[in-house]
Amino acid sequence: MKFENNLAFAQQLDSQDTLGHYQNEFYFPQVNGKKVIYFTGNSLGLQPKRAKTYVDEVMNDWATLAVEGHFYAKKPWWDYHERFANPLSKIVGALPTEVTVMNTLTVNLHLLMVSFYQPTSKRYKIICEEKAFPSDQYMFQSQVRFHGYEPEDAIVEIKRREGEHNIRLEDVLAKIQEVGDELALVLIGGVNYYTGQVFDLKTITEAGHKAGAYVGWDLAHAAGNIELQLHDWQVDFAAWCSYKYMNSGPGNASGCFIHEKHHTNSELPRLAGWWGHNKERRFKMEPNFDPVQGADGWQISNLPILSLAPYLASVELFAEIGMATLIAKRNTITSYLEFVLHEIDREVKGNFEIITPANQLERGCQLSVFLHGEGRSLFDYLMKNGVIVDWREPNVIRFAPVPLYTSYEDIYRFGQILKTGILNK
């Protein structure tokens, strides 16, 4: 498509957008009395209007039924989480039995590492990417120390080449082969939070398995954003937060994937709790753990229904649309943002550098941009003028035009605000 940087063209794209009306499904903050241009769904998604209905339903059932809400609520709390199985499985490319919801992201990664990080004196190393999200880095460090290893020895980071912003697939594969028989686990962020780079999950998973290691993925920036086929790619496990692209609310519940090939492996360790116990016998209060077959068998405690309610509202919205439709718009609207950034850069004689890969297969809807010659003051200007973006040190602004609620006119108007901010500084 040949793009144009003008309002009429942006409005034309909006008139052809089959997802355009979904903007009305969300609440937008206001700045200076106007709806903001929201580019921070990669950090916290907007609130779906239907979320309040789902939460109110739980509150009303609690008020009128109290404990009986577990079995007699409109959506009984006893099996509330089971409503996620079908819609979540389609979002991440899994079987319904391979996904569940519980806890929060880093908690779940720790719990999954109990099962899938089983170091021995020979095979104990973990491969991750350089500049992984700090929570992952802290998790790796504490896990290897718990098992008696030193992070400097047990954690192997795949580095970017000198002068490059992204990690090459060939370097990931080479590192896996190099670590070889010492490799216990590959655990990488499916989308790097800083650069927005999408990794080749299928190829990396195959390489990790060939080396004899388990392979897991932190999908915090991937779930609800990119195409995933976790079952077909034979991924061992994965976890993701729900409050970014899936708009479930701040700090909300995490999703988990455990491949069905591990469901009946009684030798696989896990930390157990009563909500993972055989559902039909759970209230018999038996002393010995008999796990539910499937990912639900990794659950520990009964679920926080008030937290799950807005998440359920969101995944049902995803089910209405389908990931293929979302990804199609994501590709176009992200390309339009890229075009507008280049146009503004040319008009202001600037020096922007988009560090997210240009290849559509290697990015989702986030573009990370070095604004060379500009500083924090430009970020502050954007925020004060109704463009909500994300600043990362030393000088990167992350823009995420989420296809569910971003319009092409938003992209055009952002470009004009950006241009004014640079010329009038």
Phi, psi and omega in degrees: 000138177268111183278158173227142180262071175210160186297317183299319180293316179299317180293327176296316177300319179297323181293338180262358187275113181289346178260000186303323183290346180290345172305325182288353179274358186233152171271136177246135170299164177237142174230131182056034177077009181235149176300134183286160165268114192254109181247027187237029175291348174281356177243310174210118179290157176293162180278122172291138181299328181287348180299319181298323178299317181292320178292316179300324179299316178295317180298319179293319178295322177297317182294320188264338183244338185051230187298334180292348176299337178301328185241339188239006173295163177303318170242092187308137183292332181308317182237025185304317184294337182294340178292346179277340192303308183291308181295321179293322181298326179286328180292323185251002178070059184224171167280149179304327181286349184267356182238150175207173175235140179184154170051209175232173195302302185292327174302313181294322177297320175300313181296321180290329177292335173303320180279322194246001170244098183237075187293147172239175181300333180261315187251096187219359188271149177244131173259130175221175179270150171300144181056044169294164178302136187308323180300322177294318180299316179296321179298312179302313183299315182290325179294313182291325177295321178303326180269004174091018180249161177264133181306324182298334181263319190273336182259122182248114180265134174275122187267155168282148176288153181307127177083002180248150183264338185240160182268132180279138178304319182298330179285326175297312183295322179294321181292320177301315180294322181295314181291323169052239187292349177271356187274123177259325188208137166251123180219106187233153172286126182301325173232122180292127187297331187275311184266340185081010180291132174265126179274158177277088186299318183298309184292319180293321178298316178301317182294319178298318179294322179298329178279357178089016183253160167282155178228124177232166183222136168271111186255030182306317183258009183250317184296127183082004185237317184236166175289132178230140175225064189299321180294307183295329180280357177064027175302136181287314181202162176201160174213156181208153172273164186248358190264358178271259184290344181258004161056042184265353179112155189302128175065023190281181190301154181258151172260152180227149173232130170229121184300144185299337180296344181258354189295327183254013180277098183288347179277348182281119182289153173203156172272124190257155174206169193289337180284345173270357182283152176327115187300321184289342184242008188302317184276004172279351175055048182286150185283337185253137185285128177233096191292147168301140176285126181113184183299331179300338179290351174267356176293154182242303184249159175299151194279148177280094189299323180296331176281324182289332186302309179292331176294318178297320177302320182287315183292332176289329174294318177299321181296326177298322189267311184091142183295326181299318179292318179297317182293324178299314177291320179306315182298317182289315186287328176291321176295323178293320176299317178301315179300312181297319178300316179295321179296315180294320177303316179293318184292326182263003183054048183267199182211063178280148176225110177279116184266353173286140181305143178283334179294122183300333179286347183248018177210157173257233182258007179263134168242125176257130191231126167278121178261074183302133181090348177248166181221201183300333182298327178290319175302314180299321179297314179301314182297318181290342181250024168086017173249109184270111182231184187231128180261133174230132179297146006272334185197048182242133170250131178261130178242128179230097178280084184297125187295338179295326188220013176257136177256163176291328175295325174304316182297313180299311183295323174303314181302321180290322177293318178300315181299314179297319181298325180281317184288332185261011183288000000 
